[in-house]
Amino acid sequence: MFPTPEEAEYAFYEAMRQADVAMMMRVWGDDEDIVCIHPGGLRVIGQSAVRDAWEHILANGPIAAFPMRATVMTGVMSSVHVLIEQLMVDTPRGKDTLNFYTTNIYHKGPQGWRMVVHHTSNAPRQAELFDLRGDSQTVH
């Protein structure tokens, strides 16, 4: 269905923007080993649990989500995308932007590239501007 991991990723974010659960689930792999983790949430494991989670989330309407600054590591059968996911949200003060660090992992199978992991965590507002690289000092 998706000849490249980039096409699968485009469909994933388009499904969010259209609040289309069927489109969303076409991106996900068929295995029961798929995993989805939303910020502050529990791990969601398996096809039916992932579908239920997205049905709940997308029932609130479209999500203006945009992938940015992807670092992509692609092999023969897997592709890891580490990116900033930017969401545009309505607040009482007007539109605001939220940033999330996201890892999307895709595997290549008989039906093309499919998502097997989506893991998102909160990121600082400055995430869209800065990355630590090279000899940067980091504390975990």
Secondary structure by P-SEA (a helix, b strand, c coil): ccccaaaaaaaaaaaaaaccaaaaaaaccccccbbbbcccccccccaaaaaaaaaaaacccccccccccccccccccbbbbbbbbbbbbbccccbbbbbbbbbbbbbbccccccccbbbbbbbccccccccccccccccc
